[in-house]
């Protein structure tokens, strides 16, 4: 399995735009974590491994709630993370 900036940007945008649920974004990240654990994940480009992995880790657990109707991270928090690290990153 390959992971690129384009992949991360797409998941963040889909989540922010409501095209996927938080649970779907979390599952997407979980699949990448399992792939890394089984040595089946490669980063494109390899030089972006740290920032790509940071994106996966941010999305893993994005569905955690701190109360019955409040998530740990608001959509605004997620959008801020996207703008800070991903919006203008080369695709």
PETA-V741543 format. One record per residue. N is the residue number from 1. RES is the residue in one letter. PHI is phi in whole degrees, 0 to 359 (999 if undefined). OMEGA is omega in whole degrees, -180 to 180 (* if undefined). Layout:
n:res:phi:omega
N:RES:PHI:OMEGA
N:RES:PHI:OMEGA
//
This chain:
n:res:phi:omega
1:X:999:-180
2:X:249:179
3:X:231:-178
4:X:233:175
5:X:303:180
6:X:301:179
7:X:299:-179
8:X:297:180
9:X:301:-179
10:X:298:-179
11:X:295:177
12:X:302:-179
13:X:296:178
14:X:300:179
15:X:294:180
16:X:299:-178
17:X:278:179
18:X:78:180
19:X:281:173
20:X:227:179
21:X:276:174
22:X:299:180
23:X:297:178
24:X:293:178
25:X:295:177
26:X:298:180
27:X:296:177
28:X:302:180
29:X:295:-180
30:X:301:179
31:X:299:179
32:X:291:177
33:X:296:178
34:X:297:178
35:X:297:178
36:X:295:179
37:X:301:-180
38:X:260:180
39:X:57:-179
40:X:240:180
41:X:233:175
42:X:236:-176
43:X:255:-179
44:X:236:-7
45:X:282:-179
46:X:303:-179
47:X:295:179
48:X:263:-175
49:X:308:-176
50:X:298:-177
51:X:292:177
52:X:296:-180
53:X:293:175
54:X:302:178
55:X:296:178
56:X:299:-178
57:X:295:177
58:X:295:-177
59:X:285:178
60:X:287:-177
61:X:94:-179
62:X:296:180
63:X:265:-179
64:X:287:178
65:X:256:175
66:X:257:172
67:X:205:-177
68:X:304:-178
69:X:231:179
70:X:221:178
71:X:275:178
72:X:301:179
73:X:246:176
74:X:283:175
75:X:300:178
76:X:296:176
77:X:299:-179
78:X:295:179
79:X:296:178
80:X:298:177
81:X:298:179
82:X:299:-179
83:X:297:-178
84:X:297:-171
85:X:250:-167
86:X:235:-171
87:X:305:-176
88:X:258:178
89:X:286:178
90:X:305:180
91:X:272:*
//
